[in-house]
Amino acid sequence: MYSLIRKLLFLLDAEDAHDFTTRQMIALQNIPLVLRAIERFCAPPASARRELLGLTFPSPIGIAAGFDKNGLLMPILAALGFGFVEVGTVTLRPQPGNPRPRLFRYPEQKALINRLGFNNDGADTVAARLMSWKRTIPLFVNIGKNRDVPLDGAADDYGACAMKLAPLADAVVVNLSSPNTPSLRELQRPEHLEPILRAVGSSKPRLVKIAPDVDEVLLGEICDVCVKLADGMICTNTTIARPFVAAESGGLSGAPLLAPSTSVLAAVRKYAGPSFPLVGVGGIFTDDDVRERLDAGADLVQLYTGFIYEGPLLPSRLSRGVAGRRSEKDGARSDRRSPTE
């Protein structure tokens, strides 16, 4: 059924299709009987549960930032069997993002390229939505800086955004790695990263989302700062690399990102040690992709592009696939430290 729906959706511009799907999902989640039916059908098995950051995750499968930028779809994403939801990226002030078209499909490669540019409704509007949702699974909120904020003002911008959103979430993800905001990736450097993390504060667990395109030296420096000041890392954001011919600029996600993102994750695990919480994201479509990411060092994983291509039953299918099949390495790391005091 979804293969037919996908063919119809793919006749539309990619962002128009996303907006249409969002409206349909909102309509479904506003019908309590439908939402409960979806929840019963898609509920992860009890053996898929994970403990991390002092939180209980019904499943290690989460939805990555970017799918629900504005906190509109949290109830239905939870009902579909995701073990956690990440909203955002949210900036302090609303911003429209980059000019359209800015989202592109590459079906043969099972990939997307986006140059959205942190289009979102702003921290105040999103905060009101987070406040209205009675959480049933852990909620992460992903924050970024407004495009017009200079690098030397980034720490204050992130801090102000976190002040509005952190009290309403279970964890804060600091996004310093999108390729679609000019110079944003410079903020991964220790001289910027340290003051940003201090400004965000430690009232809730802080995770840093990194790029897959950093060199080995910088990756080690990022890990040193994160182990000292953060509570975890998300590996990785989209890539600016082009393993196939593509005319569009922006961040590449999907199947081509699986190998490089897994490689970065494995390197981070070596730098950060065996007990530091890590989330793997990038190119996950199948049970084998999940297992590969967990074996490389991830405690949790996230989907975005795979969800677009494979459809709404993917999170529950993957949850069943990993239930009761923890590798020795995964089981040894299943209970990470609580948030930084």
C-alpha positions as CSV (number, residue, x, y, z in Angstrom):
1,M,0.0,0.0,0.0
2,Y,2.7,2.5,0.9
3,S,4.6,1.9,-2.3
4,L,1.5,3.2,-4.2
5,I,1.1,6.2,-1.8
6,R,4.8,7.0,-2.2
7,K,4.5,7.0,-6.0
8,L,1.7,9.5,-5.8
9,L,3.5,11.6,-3.2
10,F,6.7,11.6,-5.4
11,L,4.7,13.2,-8.2
12,L,4.7,16.4,-6.0
13,D,7.6,18.7,-5.2
14,A,9.4,17.1,-2.2
15,E,8.6,19.9,0.2
16,D,4.9,20.1,-1.0
17,A,4.6,16.3,-0.4
18,H,6.1,16.7,3.1
19,D,3.6,19.5,3.9
20,F,0.7,17.5,2.6
21,T,1.7,14.5,4.6
22,T,2.1,16.6,7.7
23,R,-1.5,17.9,7.3
24,Q,-2.8,14.3,7.0
25,M,-0.9,13.2,10.0
26,I,-2.3,16.1,12.1
27,A,-5.8,15.1,11.0
28,L,-5.3,11.5,12.1
29,Q,-3.8,12.4,15.4
30,N,-6.8,14.6,16.2
31,I,-9.1,11.5,16.1
32,P,-8.5,9.8,19.4
33,L,-9.9,6.4,18.3
34,V,-7.6,6.4,15.3
35,L,-4.6,7.4,17.3
36,R,-5.2,4.7,19.9
37,A,-5.6,2.1,17.1
38,I,-2.3,3.1,15.5
39,E,-0.6,3.0,18.9
40,R,-1.9,-0.5,19.7
41,F,-0.8,-1.8,16.2
42,C,2.6,-0.2,16.2
43,A,3.6,-0.5,19.9
44,P,7.2,-1.8,20.3
45,P,7.7,-5.1,22.1
46,A,8.7,-4.7,25.8
47,S,12.1,-6.3,25.0
48,A,13.0,-3.3,22.8
49,R,13.2,-1.0,25.8
50,R,16.4,0.9,26.5
51,E,17.6,3.0,29.4
52,L,19.8,6.0,28.7
53,L,20.4,9.5,30.2
54,G,18.2,8.6,33.1
55,L,15.3,8.1,30.6
56,T,13.3,5.1,29.5
57,F,13.0,4.6,25.8
58,P,10.3,2.1,24.6
59,S,12.5,1.4,21.6
60,P,16.0,2.5,20.5
61,I,14.4,3.8,17.2
62,G,13.8,7.6,17.2
63,I,12.7,10.1,14.6
64,A,15.5,12.5,13.8
65,A,15.3,16.3,13.7
66,G,14.0,17.8,10.5
67,F,10.9,15.7,10.0
68,D,8.9,17.6,12.7
69,K,10.6,20.9,12.8
70,N,7.8,22.7,14.6
71,G,6.4,20.2,17.1
72,L,3.2,19.5,15.2
73,L,3.4,15.7,15.0
74,M,4.5,14.4,18.4
75,P,1.4,12.4,19.3
76,I,1.3,10.4,16.0
77,L,5.0,9.9,15.8
78,A,4.8,8.3,19.3
79,A,1.8,6.2,18.2
80,L,3.7,4.9,15.2
81,G,6.2,3.2,17.5
82,F,9.1,5.6,17.7
83,G,11.0,5.2,21.0
84,F,11.7,8.9,21.1
85,V,11.0,12.1,19.1
86,E,13.4,14.9,18.3
87,V,11.7,18.2,17.3
88,G,13.5,21.0,15.4
89,T,15.8,22.5,14.5
90,V,14.3,25.4,16.4
91,T,15.8,28.9,16.5
92,L,15.2,31.7,19.1
93,R,13.3,33.7,16.5
94,P,11.2,32.5,13.6
95,Q,12.8,32.4,10.3
96,P,11.7,31.4,6.8
97,G,14.8,29.4,5.8
98,N,16.3,29.4,2.3
99,P,14.4,30.1,-0.9
100,R,12.5,27.2,-2.5
101,P,13.0,24.7,-4.1
102,R,15.2,23.4,-1.2
103,L,14.4,19.7,-0.8
104,F,15.2,17.2,-3.5
105,R,14.7,13.4,-3.9
106,Y,17.1,10.9,-5.5
107,P,15.1,7.7,-5.5
108,E,17.7,5.5,-7.2
109,Q,20.1,6.3,-4.4
110,K,17.4,6.3,-1.7
111,A,18.6,9.8,-0.8
112,L,17.5,13.3,-0.2
113,I,19.3,16.6,-0.5
114,N,18.0,19.6,1.6
115,R,19.1,23.2,1.9
116,L,16.1,24.2,4.1
117,G,18.1,26.5,6.3
118,F,16.4,26.1,9.7
119,N,13.0,27.2,8.6
120,N,10.9,27.1,11.8
121,D,8.2,28.9,13.8
122,G,10.6,30.1,16.6
123,A,11.1,29.1,20.2
124,D,8.1,30.7,21.7
125,T,5.6,29.1,19.3
126,V,7.2,25.7,19.5
127,A,7.4,25.9,23.3
128,A,3.7,26.4,23.5
129,R,3.2,23.1,21.5
130,L,5.7,21.2,23.6
131,M,3.9,22.4,26.7
132,S,0.5,21.1,25.4
133,W,1.7,17.5,24.7
134,K,1.5,15.0,27.5
135,R,4.7,13.1,26.8
136,T,4.4,9.4,26.4
137,I,8.0,8.9,25.1
138,P,11.2,10.9,25.6
139,L,11.2,14.2,23.8
140,F,14.4,15.8,22.5
141,V,14.4,19.4,21.2
142,N,17.1,20.4,18.6
143,I,18.2,24.0,18.7
144,G,20.2,26.2,16.4
145,K,21.2,29.8,15.9
146,N,19.4,32.3,13.8
147,R,21.0,33.0,10.4
148,D,21.7,36.6,11.2
149,V,23.5,36.0,14.5
150,P,27.3,36.3,14.2
151,L,29.5,33.5,15.4
152,D,30.6,35.6,18.4
153,G,27.0,36.0,19.4
154,A,26.1,32.3,19.0
155,A,26.5,31.2,22.7
156,D,24.0,33.8,23.8
157,D,21.6,32.8,21.1
158,Y,21.8,29.1,21.9
159,G,21.5,29.9,25.6
160,A,18.4,32.0,25.2
161,C,16.8,29.4,22.9
162,A,17.5,26.6,25.4
163,M,16.1,28.7,28.3
164,K,12.7,28.7,26.5
165,L,12.7,25.0,25.4
166,A,14.8,22.9,27.7
167,P,12.2,22.9,30.6
168,L,9.7,21.4,28.2
169,A,11.9,18.6,26.9
170,D,13.8,15.6,28.2
171,A,17.0,16.5,26.4
172,V,18.5,19.3,24.3
173,V,20.3,18.7,21.1
174,V,22.8,21.4,20.1
175,N,22.9,21.5,16.3
176,L,26.3,22.9,15.2
177,S,26.6,20.9,12.0
178,S,23.9,21.8,9.4
179,P,25.6,22.7,6.2
180,N,22.8,25.1,5.3
181,T,23.4,28.0,7.6
182,P,26.6,29.9,6.6
183,S,29.6,29.2,8.9
184,L,27.5,27.2,11.3
185,R,29.9,24.3,11.2
186,E,32.7,26.6,12.5
187,L,30.8,26.4,15.9
188,Q,32.0,22.8,16.3
189,R,35.5,24.1,17.0
190,P,36.4,24.0,20.7
191,E,36.7,27.8,21.0
192,H,33.0,28.1,20.1
193,L,31.7,24.8,21.3
194,E,32.7,25.2,25.0
195,P,30.9,28.6,25.5
196,I,27.9,27.3,23.7
197,L,27.5,24.3,25.9
198,R,28.1,26.4,29.0
199,A,25.4,28.8,27.9
200,V,22.9,26.0,27.1
201,G,23.3,24.9,30.7
202,S,22.9,21.5,32.3
203,S,19.3,21.5,33.5
204,K,18.6,18.8,31.0
205,P,20.9,16.4,29.2
206,R,22.8,18.1,26.4
207,L,23.8,16.2,23.2
208,V,25.9,17.7,20.4
209,K,25.0,16.8,16.8
210,I,28.1,16.7,14.7
211,A,28.9,16.6,11.0
212,P,30.2,13.6,9.1
213,D,32.7,15.7,7.2
214,V,35.1,16.8,10.1
215,D,38.7,15.7,9.9
216,E,40.3,13.4,12.5
217,V,42.0,16.1,14.4
218,L,38.9,18.2,14.8
219,L,36.8,15.2,15.7
220,G,39.1,14.4,18.5
221,E,38.9,18.0,19.8
222,I,35.1,17.9,19.6
223,C,35.0,14.7,21.6
224,D,37.3,16.1,24.2
225,V,34.9,19.0,24.8
226,C,31.8,16.9,24.7
227,V,33.0,14.3,27.2
228,K,33.8,17.2,29.5
229,L,30.7,19.4,29.1
230,A,28.0,17.4,27.3
231,D,25.9,14.3,28.1
232,G,26.1,12.7,24.7
233,M,26.6,13.1,21.0
234,I,24.5,12.5,17.8
235,C,26.5,11.1,14.9
236,T,25.8,12.5,12.3
237,N,24.1,15.3,10.4
238,T,23.9,15.4,6.6
239,T,27.0,15.5,4.5
240,I,28.3,17.9,1.9
241,A,30.1,15.0,0.1
242,R,28.6,13.8,-3.2
243,P,29.2,10.0,-3.8
244,F,27.0,10.3,-6.9
245,V,26.4,13.1,-9.4
246,A,23.9,15.6,-8.0
247,A,23.6,19.2,-9.1
248,E,21.9,20.5,-6.0
249,S,23.7,22.0,-3.1
250,G,22.9,21.2,0.5
251,G,23.1,18.3,2.9
252,L,22.8,14.8,1.6
253,S,21.0,12.2,3.7
254,G,19.8,8.6,3.1
255,A,21.5,5.4,2.1
256,P,24.8,7.0,0.8
257,L,25.3,8.4,4.3
258,L,25.2,5.0,6.1
259,A,28.9,4.1,5.7
260,P,30.5,7.5,6.4
261,S,28.2,8.2,9.4
262,T,28.9,4.7,10.9
263,S,32.6,5.3,10.5
264,V,32.4,8.6,12.3
265,L,30.3,7.0,15.1
266,A,32.9,4.2,15.5
267,A,35.6,6.8,15.8
268,V,33.7,8.8,18.3
269,R,33.1,5.7,20.4
270,K,36.9,5.2,20.5
271,Y,37.5,8.8,21.5
272,A,34.7,9.1,24.0
273,G,35.0,5.7,25.7
274,P,32.6,2.9,26.3
275,S,30.1,4.6,28.6
276,F,29.4,7.9,26.8
277,P,25.9,8.1,25.3
278,L,25.9,8.1,21.5
279,V,23.0,8.3,19.0
280,G,23.6,7.0,15.5
281,V,21.7,8.6,12.5
282,G,22.1,8.5,8.8
283,G,21.0,6.0,6.1
284,I,19.1,3.6,8.3
285,F,16.5,1.6,6.3
286,T,16.7,-2.0,7.6
287,D,17.3,-4.3,10.6
288,D,20.9,-4.8,9.4
289,D,21.5,-1.1,9.3
290,V,20.3,-0.8,12.9
291,R,22.5,-3.6,14.0
292,E,25.5,-2.2,12.2
293,R,25.0,1.1,14.0
294,L,24.5,-0.4,17.4
295,D,27.6,-2.6,16.9
296,A,29.6,0.4,15.9
297,G,28.8,2.0,19.3
298,A,25.4,3.6,19.2
299,D,23.0,3.3,22.1
300,L,20.0,4.7,20.1
301,V,19.4,5.3,16.4
302,Q,17.3,7.7,14.5
303,L,15.5,7.8,11.1
304,Y,14.5,10.5,8.7
305,T,15.1,9.6,5.0
306,G,14.4,6.0,5.6
307,F,11.0,7.0,7.0
308,I,10.2,8.9,3.8
309,Y,11.1,6.0,1.5
310,E,9.9,3.0,3.6
311,G,6.8,4.4,5.2
312,P,5.0,4.7,8.5
313,L,5.5,1.1,9.6
314,L,9.3,1.3,9.5
315,P,9.8,2.3,13.2
316,S,7.7,-0.6,14.5
317,R,9.3,-3.1,12.1
318,L,12.8,-2.1,13.2
319,S,11.8,-2.1,16.9
320,R,10.6,-5.7,16.5
321,G,13.8,-6.5,14.6
322,V,16.1,-5.4,17.4
323,A,14.0,-6.6,20.3
324,G,15.7,-9.3,22.3
325,R,18.8,-9.3,19.9
326,R,21.2,-7.0,21.7
327,S,24.7,-7.7,20.9
328,E,27.1,-8.3,23.8
329,K,28.5,-4.8,23.3
330,D,25.1,-3.2,23.2
331,G,23.9,-5.0,26.3
332,A,27.0,-3.9,28.2
333,R,26.3,-0.3,27.4
334,S,22.5,-0.3,27.9
335,D,22.4,1.8,31.0
336,R,24.4,5.0,30.5
337,R,25.0,7.7,33.1
338,S,22.3,10.2,34.2
339,P,22.4,13.8,33.1
340,T,25.3,16.0,34.2
341,E,24.6,17.7,37.5
